[in-house]
Amino acid sequence: MTPTPTTRRWALLAVAVGVFCIQLDSFALNLALPQIGRELHAGGDGLQWVVSAYLLSTGTLMLGAGRLGDLFGRRRLLVLGLVLFGTASLACALAPTLPALVGARVAQGAGAALIMPVGLSLLTNVYPAGLRGRATGRALGIGGIATACGPFLGGALTDAVSWRAVFWLNVPLAALGACWARRTAESRDAGADRTVDWRGLFTATAALAVLAVVVDRGRHWAWPAGPAGLLVVVALFAWFARQERAAAAPLVDLALLRNGPYTALTLAGAVANTATVMFLFVVPLTLQGQWDLSVGAAGTAFLAPAAAMALAGPLAGRVAPCAAVRVMAGCLAAGAVILFCLARVPSLTGYLLTATAGGLVLGTANSLTLVATQAVIRPERAGEASGVTKTVITVAAGLGVALAGTVTDQHHGAGSQAASGTALQFTALGCTAACVILAVWDATRANRHPSHRRAVGR
């Protein structure tokens, strides 16, 4: 089926609703964990797996999912991902015990791992070059709404109905998305051998699984379990790289990492995603702690930063590929300044204005990662590229969640404000470092090609 304006719109709607569900379920259950524990008669560290199992499953499986979409059909795998996500959401809503809920969350994560990279690569291939960025930006803007409002929407549903309502909401949305996805055009990498690099897929998945667990749970382990886990990760990734160099049809073409703009944007995006996660955790907690707002009042106050973050997706979609690196550097620089200022603003009004600006620049940097990286790779391998990018920034998000845990652990203690300020300052330093790296790389590229400034590295 040749893409038409109508089938393109179906693809955009399907991806947008999928991204919304994924991002909502990443953040909506944080405030619901106490009620889940009471209803399912569970407690302690086991409850954290309700959130962690989903994030770990998603981050672990994305790398292979993107390339499988290239090989076997992006529309087909998007439909499969939406059906799996919706079915797993139903299982979550009906879960009678904590282990059943955690198992269903793992299945949800597998569906999410299919939806995100496959959906982004589908948009890249059904939209013409001049419209791809805007389409991706719109889909990410819808996801941005869920990202920013997820904790409070989850809390409201939990208070008004039940924590199960969060999952019931996904069921009709995923079904609607699957119906829309079926009406769009199919696309795949027609020139590729449809042989799957199963050995590479297994090795990469194992490496990512160990890395995800170390990032998420390593801070709770006794010495030397954490460093030992990291050594296992390094060994598995080294083995994976060796296999990919020798494979006739590699899961990931290592030449992708020699694409300068793609690599620079992906690494900077990892920093931006970590900063965004920290922002989403720290600002609402600070509104409740330092400024003594109730949960409802903090949620209302956070609407302005949330709206700015949602607006960032469409704005990122309008950035020209040739300007992507410079805009990303500018957003990271502004984000660093704002994160430093958040720890020192003397009034609530000033804090909210600063946080709104932070939502806009960090949201733009975060969205620009996915929009701009798709513009600097060959469309037929878009799934592979989006899978790698999403894997990197999802692991970075896991690091952000782990860092944020040090703040939430002290939320009710005397060190809450100091912990929040320290976390924001370290995040700001990371943004500054990423900005400097991008600026130096862009200046070096300009000096090498003074008459041929372009961001496309094929």
C-alpha positions as CSV (number, residue, x, y, z in Angstrom):
1,M,0.0,0.0,0.0
2,T,1.4,3.4,-1.0
3,P,1.2,6.0,1.8
4,T,-1.5,8.6,1.2
5,P,-2.3,11.6,3.4
6,T,-5.1,9.5,5.0
7,T,-3.0,6.5,5.8
8,R,-0.3,8.8,7.2
9,R,-2.8,10.3,9.6
10,W,-3.8,6.8,10.7
11,A,-0.2,6.0,11.4
12,L,0.3,9.3,13.4
13,L,-2.8,8.6,15.5
14,A,-1.8,5.0,16.2
15,V,1.8,6.0,17.2
16,A,0.5,9.0,19.3
17,V,-1.9,6.9,21.3
18,G,0.8,4.2,21.8
19,V,3.3,6.7,23.0
20,F,0.7,8.2,25.3
21,C,0.0,4.9,26.9
22,I,3.7,4.0,27.3
23,Q,4.6,7.3,29.0
24,L,1.5,7.3,31.2
25,D,2.3,3.8,32.6
26,S,5.9,4.9,33.2
27,F,5.0,7.5,35.8
28,A,1.3,7.0,36.8
29,L,1.8,4.4,39.4
30,N,4.3,6.1,41.7
31,L,1.7,7.6,43.9
32,A,-0.5,4.5,43.8
33,L,2.1,2.1,45.3
34,P,0.8,2.4,48.9
35,Q,-2.7,1.5,47.9
36,I,-1.5,-1.4,45.7
37,G,0.5,-2.7,48.6
38,R,-2.6,-2.6,50.9
39,E,-4.9,-4.2,48.4
40,L,-2.5,-7.0,47.4
41,H,-1.1,-7.5,50.9
42,A,2.4,-6.7,49.8
43,G,5.0,-4.3,51.0
44,G,8.7,-3.5,51.2
45,D,11.0,-3.5,48.2
46,G,8.7,-5.8,46.3
47,L,6.3,-3.0,45.5
48,Q,9.0,-1.1,43.6
49,W,9.0,-3.9,41.0
50,V,5.6,-2.7,39.9
51,V,7.4,0.2,38.4
52,S,10.8,-1.3,37.8
53,A,9.6,-4.4,36.0
54,Y,7.9,-2.3,33.3
55,L,10.8,0.0,32.8
56,L,13.4,-2.8,32.7
57,S,11.4,-4.9,30.3
58,T,10.9,-1.9,28.0
59,G,14.5,-0.8,28.0
60,T,15.8,-4.4,27.6
61,L,13.8,-5.3,24.5
62,M,13.8,-2.1,22.4
63,L,17.1,-2.7,20.7
64,G,15.9,-5.9,18.9
65,A,12.4,-4.7,18.3
66,G,13.4,-1.8,16.1
67,R,15.3,-4.0,13.7
68,L,12.6,-6.7,13.7
69,G,10.2,-4.0,12.5
70,D,12.6,-3.1,9.6
71,L,12.7,-6.8,8.6
72,F,9.2,-8.1,9.0
73,G,7.0,-5.0,8.7
74,R,6.7,-1.9,10.8
75,R,2.9,-1.8,10.7
76,R,2.6,-5.5,11.6
77,L,4.8,-5.1,14.7
78,L,3.2,-1.9,15.7
79,V,-0.2,-3.7,15.7
80,L,1.3,-6.6,17.6
81,G,2.8,-4.2,20.2
82,L,-0.5,-2.4,20.8
83,V,-2.4,-5.7,21.1
84,L,0.2,-7.0,23.5
85,F,0.2,-3.8,25.5
86,G,-3.6,-3.7,25.8
87,T,-3.9,-7.4,26.7
88,A,-1.2,-7.0,29.4
89,S,-3.0,-3.9,30.7
90,L,-6.1,-6.0,31.1
91,A,-4.1,-8.6,33.0
92,C,-2.7,-5.9,35.2
93,A,-6.2,-4.5,36.0
94,L,-7.3,-8.0,37.0
95,A,-4.2,-9.1,38.8
96,P,-5.0,-10.8,42.1
97,T,-1.5,-10.9,43.6
98,L,1.7,-8.8,43.4
99,P,3.6,-11.5,41.4
100,A,0.8,-11.6,38.9
101,L,0.8,-7.8,38.6
102,V,4.6,-7.7,38.1
103,G,4.5,-10.5,35.5
104,A,1.8,-8.6,33.6
105,R,3.9,-5.4,33.8
106,V,6.8,-7.3,32.2
107,A,4.5,-8.2,29.3
108,Q,3.4,-4.5,29.1
109,G,7.0,-3.5,28.8
110,A,7.4,-5.9,25.9
111,G,4.5,-4.3,24.1
112,A,5.9,-0.9,24.8
113,A,9.3,-2.0,23.4
114,L,7.6,-2.8,20.1
115,I,5.5,0.3,19.9
116,M,8.0,3.0,20.4
117,P,10.9,2.3,18.1
118,V,8.7,0.6,15.5
119,G,6.2,3.4,15.6
120,L,8.9,6.1,15.1
121,S,10.4,4.2,12.2
122,L,6.9,3.8,10.6
123,L,6.4,7.6,10.7
124,T,9.8,8.1,9.2
125,N,8.9,5.9,6.3
126,V,5.3,6.8,5.6
127,Y,5.9,10.6,5.8
128,P,8.0,12.5,3.2
129,A,11.2,14.0,4.4
130,G,9.8,17.5,4.8
131,L,7.0,16.3,7.1
132,R,8.7,13.6,9.1
133,G,10.0,15.8,11.9
134,R,6.6,17.5,12.5
135,A,4.8,14.2,12.5
136,T,7.2,12.7,15.0
137,G,7.1,15.8,17.1
138,R,3.3,15.7,17.3
139,A,3.3,12.1,18.5
140,L,6.0,12.9,21.1
141,G,4.0,15.9,22.2
142,I,1.0,13.7,23.0
143,G,3.4,11.5,24.9
144,G,4.8,14.5,26.7
145,I,1.4,15.2,28.2
146,A,1.3,11.7,29.7
147,T,4.9,12.1,30.9
148,A,4.3,15.3,32.7
149,C,0.8,14.6,34.1
150,G,1.2,10.9,34.7
151,P,1.9,11.0,38.4
152,F,-1.0,13.2,39.1
153,L,-3.4,11.5,36.7
154,G,-2.5,8.2,38.3
155,G,-3.0,9.7,41.8
156,A,-6.4,11.1,40.9
157,L,-7.6,7.9,39.4
158,T,-6.3,6.0,42.4
159,D,-8.1,8.3,44.9
160,A,-11.3,8.6,42.9
161,V,-11.7,5.0,41.6
162,S,-8.8,2.6,42.1
163,W,-5.2,2.0,41.0
164,R,-6.7,-0.6,38.6
165,A,-8.4,2.3,36.7
166,V,-4.9,3.3,35.3
167,F,-4.7,0.0,33.5
168,W,-8.4,-0.1,32.5
169,L,-7.8,3.2,30.7
170,N,-5.1,1.6,28.5
171,V,-7.4,-1.2,27.2
172,P,-9.7,0.8,24.9
173,L,-6.8,3.2,23.9
174,A,-4.6,0.3,22.8
175,A,-7.4,-1.3,20.9
176,L,-8.2,1.9,19.2
177,G,-4.5,2.4,18.3
178,A,-4.3,-1.1,16.9
179,C,-7.3,-0.5,14.7
180,W,-5.8,2.8,13.4
181,A,-2.4,1.1,12.8
182,R,-4.1,-1.6,10.6
183,R,-5.4,1.1,8.3
184,T,-1.9,2.6,7.5
185,A,0.6,1.6,4.9
186,E,3.1,-1.3,5.5
187,S,6.8,-0.6,5.2
188,R,9.9,-2.6,5.7
189,D,13.6,-2.7,4.6
190,A,12.9,-4.3,1.3
191,G,16.6,-4.7,0.4
192,A,17.6,-6.5,3.6
193,D,18.1,-10.2,4.1
194,R,15.2,-11.2,6.4
195,T,17.5,-13.5,8.4
196,V,17.4,-12.6,12.1
197,D,20.7,-12.3,14.0
198,W,19.4,-14.4,16.9
199,R,22.8,-14.7,18.5
200,G,23.2,-10.9,18.5
201,L,19.7,-10.4,19.7
202,F,20.1,-12.8,22.6
203,T,23.5,-11.3,23.7
204,A,22.3,-7.7,23.4
205,T,19.1,-8.5,25.4
206,A,21.1,-10.2,28.1
207,A,23.5,-7.3,28.4
208,L,20.7,-4.8,28.6
209,A,18.8,-6.9,31.1
210,V,21.8,-7.1,33.4
211,L,22.6,-3.4,32.9
212,A,19.0,-2.4,33.7
213,V,18.9,-4.4,36.9
214,V,22.2,-3.0,38.0
215,V,21.1,0.6,37.3
216,D,17.7,0.1,39.0
217,R,18.7,-2.0,42.0
218,G,22.5,-1.7,42.3
219,R,22.4,1.0,44.9
220,H,20.8,-1.4,47.3
221,W,23.4,-4.2,46.9
222,A,26.4,-4.8,49.1
223,W,29.9,-4.6,47.8
224,P,31.1,-6.0,45.4
225,A,27.8,-7.1,43.7
226,G,27.4,-3.7,41.9
227,P,30.9,-3.6,40.2
228,A,30.6,-7.3,39.4
229,G,27.4,-6.7,37.6
230,L,28.9,-3.9,35.6
231,L,31.8,-6.2,34.6
232,V,29.3,-8.7,33.3
233,V,27.6,-6.0,31.3
234,V,30.9,-4.9,29.7
235,A,31.8,-8.5,28.9
236,L,28.4,-9.1,27.2
237,F,28.6,-5.9,25.2
238,A,32.1,-6.7,24.1
239,W,30.9,-10.1,23.0
240,F,28.0,-8.5,21.2
241,A,30.2,-6.1,19.3
242,R,32.4,-9.0,18.2
243,Q,29.4,-11.0,17.0
244,E,28.0,-8.0,15.0
245,R,31.3,-7.4,13.2
246,A,31.3,-11.0,12.0
247,A,27.6,-11.4,11.3
248,A,26.4,-11.4,7.7
249,A,23.1,-9.6,8.6
250,P,23.9,-7.9,12.0
251,L,21.2,-6.8,14.3
252,V,23.0,-3.5,14.6
253,D,25.3,-2.3,11.9
254,L,28.2,-0.9,13.9
255,A,28.8,1.7,11.2
256,L,25.8,3.5,12.7
257,L,28.0,4.6,15.5
258,R,30.3,6.3,13.0
259,N,27.4,8.6,12.0
260,G,28.6,11.7,13.9
261,P,25.3,13.6,14.2
262,Y,23.4,10.5,15.2
263,T,25.9,9.5,17.9
264,A,26.2,13.1,19.2
265,L,22.4,13.6,19.4
266,T,21.8,10.2,21.0
267,L,24.4,10.7,23.8
268,A,23.2,14.2,24.4
269,G,19.6,12.8,24.4
270,A,20.6,10.4,27.2
271,V,21.7,13.3,29.3
272,A,18.5,15.2,28.4
273,N,16.3,12.2,29.3
274,T,18.0,11.8,32.7
275,A,17.6,15.5,33.4
276,T,13.9,15.3,32.4
277,V,13.3,12.4,34.8
278,M,15.0,14.2,37.6
279,F,12.9,17.3,36.8
280,L,9.7,15.3,36.9
281,F,10.5,13.7,40.3
282,V,12.1,16.7,42.1
283,V,9.8,19.6,41.1
284,P,6.5,18.0,42.3
285,L,8.2,16.8,45.5
286,T,9.6,20.3,46.1
287,L,6.2,21.9,45.6
288,Q,4.9,19.6,48.4
289,G,7.9,19.8,50.6
290,Q,9.6,23.2,50.5
291,W,6.5,25.1,49.4
292,D,4.1,23.0,51.6
293,L,1.4,22.4,48.9
294,S,-1.0,19.5,49.1
295,V,-0.9,16.8,46.4
296,G,-3.8,18.3,44.6
297,A,-2.4,21.8,44.8
298,A,1.0,20.6,43.6
299,G,-0.6,18.9,40.7
300,T,-2.5,22.0,39.7
301,A,0.7,24.1,40.1
302,F,2.6,21.7,37.9
303,L,0.1,22.1,35.0
304,A,2.2,25.0,33.6
305,P,5.5,23.0,33.4
306,A,3.5,20.0,32.1
307,A,1.9,22.1,29.3
308,A,5.3,23.5,28.4
309,M,6.8,20.0,28.2
310,A,3.9,18.8,26.0
311,L,4.4,21.8,23.7
312,A,8.1,20.9,23.3
313,G,7.4,17.9,21.0
314,P,5.8,19.8,18.2
315,L,8.4,22.6,18.6
316,A,11.2,20.0,18.2
317,G,9.6,18.7,15.1
318,R,10.0,22.0,13.4
319,V,13.7,22.2,13.9
320,A,15.6,21.8,10.7
321,P,18.1,18.9,10.6
322,C,21.0,21.2,9.9
323,A,20.3,23.1,13.1
324,A,19.5,20.1,15.3
325,V,22.9,19.8,17.1
326,R,23.1,23.6,17.8
327,V,19.5,23.7,19.1
328,M,20.1,20.7,21.3
329,A,23.2,22.3,22.7
330,G,21.3,25.5,23.4
331,C,18.5,23.7,25.1
332,L,20.9,21.8,27.3
333,A,22.8,25.0,28.2
334,A,19.5,26.7,29.2
335,G,18.4,23.6,31.1
336,A,21.6,23.6,33.1
337,V,21.1,27.3,34.1
338,I,17.4,26.6,35.0
339,L,18.3,23.5,37.1
340,F,20.9,25.5,39.0
341,C,18.3,28.3,39.6
342,L,15.6,26.0,40.8
343,A,17.5,25.2,43.9
344,R,17.8,28.9,44.8
345,V,14.5,30.6,43.7
346,P,13.1,32.5,46.8
347,S,9.4,32.6,45.9
348,L,6.8,30.1,44.8
349,T,5.8,32.2,41.8
350,G,9.4,32.5,40.7
351,Y,9.8,28.7,41.2
352,L,6.8,27.9,39.0
353,L,8.0,30.3,36.2
354,T,11.5,28.8,36.3
355,A,10.1,25.3,36.3
356,T,7.8,26.1,33.3
357,A,10.9,27.3,31.4
358,G,12.7,24.2,32.4
359,G,9.8,22.0,31.1
360,L,10.0,23.7,27.8
361,V,13.8,23.5,27.2
362,L,14.3,20.0,28.7
363,G,11.2,18.7,26.8
364,T,12.5,20.2,23.6
365,A,15.9,18.6,24.1
366,N,14.4,15.3,24.9
367,S,12.0,15.3,21.9
368,L,14.7,16.6,19.6
369,T,16.7,13.4,20.3
370,L,14.1,11.2,18.6
371,V,13.0,13.7,15.9
372,A,16.6,14.6,14.8
373,T,18.2,11.2,14.9
374,Q,15.5,9.9,12.5
375,A,16.5,12.7,10.1
376,V,20.2,11.7,9.9
377,I,19.9,8.0,9.1
378,R,18.8,6.0,6.1
379,P,15.0,5.5,6.3
380,E,15.2,1.8,5.5
381,R,17.1,1.2,8.7
382,A,15.0,3.7,10.8
383,G,13.8,0.9,13.1
384,E,17.4,-0.1,14.0
385,A,18.4,3.5,14.7
386,S,15.3,4.3,16.8
387,G,15.8,1.1,18.7
388,V,19.4,2.0,19.6
389,T,18.4,5.6,20.5
390,K,15.5,4.5,22.6
391,T,17.6,1.9,24.3
392,V,20.2,4.4,25.3
393,I,17.9,7.1,26.5
394,T,15.7,4.5,28.4
395,V,18.7,3.2,30.3
396,A,19.5,6.8,31.0
397,A,16.0,7.3,32.3
398,G,16.5,4.3,34.6
399,L,19.6,6.0,35.9
400,G,17.5,9.1,36.5
401,V,14.9,7.1,38.4
402,A,17.7,5.6,40.6
403,L,19.1,9.0,41.3
404,A,15.7,10.4,42.0
405,G,15.2,7.6,44.5
406,T,17.7,9.2,46.8
407,V,15.5,12.2,46.9
408,T,12.2,10.4,47.3
409,D,13.7,8.3,50.1
410,Q,14.3,11.6,52.0
411,H,11.0,13.2,51.0
412,H,9.7,13.3,54.5
413,G,13.0,13.9,56.2
414,A,15.0,16.9,57.1
415,G,17.4,16.4,54.3
416,S,14.7,16.6,51.5
417,Q,15.5,20.1,50.4
418,A,19.2,19.6,50.5
419,A,18.9,16.3,48.6
420,S,16.7,17.9,45.9
421,G,19.2,20.8,45.4
422,T,22.2,18.4,45.2
423,A,20.4,16.2,42.7
424,L,19.5,19.2,40.5
425,Q,23.0,20.6,40.6
426,F,24.6,17.3,39.6
427,T,22.0,17.0,36.7
428,A,22.8,20.6,35.7
429,L,26.5,19.7,35.5
430,G,25.7,16.7,33.2
431,C,23.7,19.1,30.9
432,T,26.6,21.5,30.8
433,A,29.0,18.7,29.9
434,A,26.7,17.4,27.1
435,C,26.3,21.0,25.8
436,V,30.1,21.5,25.7
437,I,30.6,18.2,23.8
438,L,27.9,19.1,21.3
439,A,29.3,22.6,20.7
440,V,32.8,21.4,20.3
441,W,31.7,18.6,17.9
442,D,29.7,21.1,15.8
443,A,32.5,23.6,15.7
444,T,35.0,20.9,14.6
445,R,32.6,19.7,11.9
446,A,32.2,23.3,10.7
447,N,35.9,23.8,10.4
448,R,36.3,20.6,8.5
449,H,33.5,21.4,6.1
450,P,33.2,25.2,6.0
451,S,31.2,25.3,2.8
452,H,29.1,22.2,3.5
453,R,27.5,22.6,6.9
454,R,25.0,19.8,7.2
455,A,23.7,17.5,9.9
456,V,23.1,14.4,7.8
457,G,25.7,11.7,8.3
458,R,24.9,8.8,6.1
